[in-house]
Amino acid sequence: MTSYISRAAVVNAPIISVKSPFDGALMSDALAPATPVLPATAIVELQASRSSRTELARLEARIGILSREETSISREIAALTRLDQQLLVRMGQVQTLARQVLEAQLSGLRGELAAARERQERLARDAERLGRLSDNGSVPQTQADTAVSLAAEANGEVIRLAAAVEETVRSMAGIKDGILPGLGTEDGSYARQRRDEVAIRLADLKGRKARAAAQRAGLLQEAEALRKEVDRFDRFAPQLPTGTVVWSATPAKGAVIASGDEVLQLLDCSRRFVEVFVHETAFEAIRPGDTARVRLRGSDQSFHATVEALRGAGSQRATGLLAAEPENLTEGSLSVMLRLAPADVAKAGVAQNFCDVGRTAEVRFDRGFGSMLTVAGLWFEELLRGIAPPLAGALSPEEGGPPDAG
């Protein structure tokens, strides 16, 4: 009198099929049916049997070669830098020695120049004196000519020594600019040339090292991007935001799985529903959003559920995507979908019971006592119409009969 009652109800939930995206092997442990899979945890882990790691290995090998090349160049730069410092010290020692030698040489030349000038002046006076005496006939002409020759020779010596002093002074000035004079077998040019060669070599090595470092940095970025891509396509470890239960067991760990093969099936306990079958004449009386009371068979407790959708007998069934096999809709039957709250698969016994999926239930839909024609009222009216038409007319609501024959 107060409810539509249906005992043809079953708890159902969709099945999630997990398939392999590539040829590979199962790396995770096998999962048995009724095993809970918590949210945000890897369901299974597959490793691709063929991967594109060849290019990554080539990049890593190239990075290793560049790294070793940088290390070798750094060692060579350090050795050349030490050699340059040694040559610099050597040049400093040669410069010091050259300066000391030139200073001593300059001192000697200046002494010789002073003596030569004194002699030159003396011989010039003798030549002048003997010239006058030769003019008077006091001395032979040959003696006067000899004195003139000696004076000229002394003048030439003064000129030579003065030039030698000037040369020594200029050589000492050149030492400050790194121009070393010849001192025996070491004139300083060897160290200078070697330093020039070292400078050229260092510049070339530093350029090579900079280029190798730039190439290695670029390859590191390329390898990192490729590594992420390889990991993404080489490893398959799907996760779900909601809790599920293993519906079908997975293969054993290490099993070979081909691309597209189903690895396992999961029961989505976050989308449970109850499918109820009532007479189609209640289609207008039951609407989405209405509340029904559900009692699972074998349970003493009942709970409320909300009507989510209605489906007529002529609708297409999606039985292949559901865990439970719903009853076939007969002519005149109405399928009502009741939404259930998500099940907590981490709770003890929930996963082992497969979130109550497959259990049958008794469902009651509340209805107003004074509402319009109900399922039972229609049946009763049809019965009266077939057996006693006058009585049915006498009991109609328009003539004072009961408002709801149900």
Secondary structure, DSSP 8 states (H G I E B T S, - for coil): --EEEEEEEEEE-BEEEEE-SSSEEE-S----TT-EE-TTS-S--EEESS-SHHHHHHHHHHHHHHHHHHHHHHHHHHHHHHHHHHHHHHHHHHHHHHHHHHHHHHHHHHHHHHHHHHHHHHHHHHHHHHHHHHHHTSS-HHHHHHHHHHHHHHHHHHHHHHHHHHHHHHHHHHHHTT----BTTB-SHHHHHHHHHHHHHHHHHHHHHHHHHHHHHHHHHHHHHHHHHHHHHHEE----SS-EEEEE----TT-EE-TT-EEEEEEEGGG-EEEEEEEGGGTTT--TT-EEEEEETT-S--EEEEEEEEEETTS---GGGBSS------TTEEEEEEE-----TTSTTTTTTGGGTT-EEEEEEE--TT-S--HHHHHHHHHHHHH-HHHHHHTSGGGT--S---
